[in-house]
């Protein structure tokens, strides 16, 4: 019996050791591949600021999935036409109380050589990749039908050449308007980007005007205009077209189901 117990113990140890090795491979291999892909790129900086503004369409898809009454998962996919840049973004807004939301998130951006050359006004022969880990706190309220919010975001940027801390501040104002039985929600916001790097504190400014146009309960069409001014890149005028898909909550009690539409109408979510 002792011999059998020893054999079984040895088998379990070997299984655990093999599983541990496989886990290490599963974790380390994608990590090493990401380092390789990032290491061959270059930083998005150049002398493009004085080269005149460019125009680019900006198409994007957003999928909003409420998990509970206080927790939502938002997935985004962006494609910036003339710049040929693709962006993936995942955010998890968590409502701590009526007027305060925290949002951890992750963003990946890829800019091919042609788009990089256009933005920097310098010849580029390699793509640019950047990973960002983000954490935001948003204060929001309503006043005379207006939705007002102030978002403060910390970003840890992993660029091809360094790791950079970034601070972003966004001021948002929106107000719904009814056209007969149809309601739209136009809004504007300004967002300032600050990189915590000597001489590069004020990095970028966004000015945005857009309107949410619901097609039905689950689909919203959102045209927008975005002006981006950057300290090191050419200014860009983006004309955005978005489709926002809202799914049903994954977990919802009966009272929450009855009050869902009423709650959504009281205070629209700032974009």
ABEGO torsion letter per residue (X at the ends): XAAAAAAAAAAAAAAAAAAAAAAAAAAAAAAAAAAAAAAABBBBBBAAAAAEBBBBBBBBBBBBBBABAABBBBBBBBBBAAAGBBBBBBBBBBBABAABBBBBBBBBBBBBAAAAAAAAGBBBABBBBBBBBBBBBBBBBBBGGBBBBBBBBBBBBBBAABBBBBBBBBBBBBBBBBBEABBBBBBBBBBBBBBBBBGAABABBBBBBBBBBBABAABBBBBBBBBBBBAABBBBBBBBBBBBBBBBBABBBAAAAAAAAAAAAABBBBX
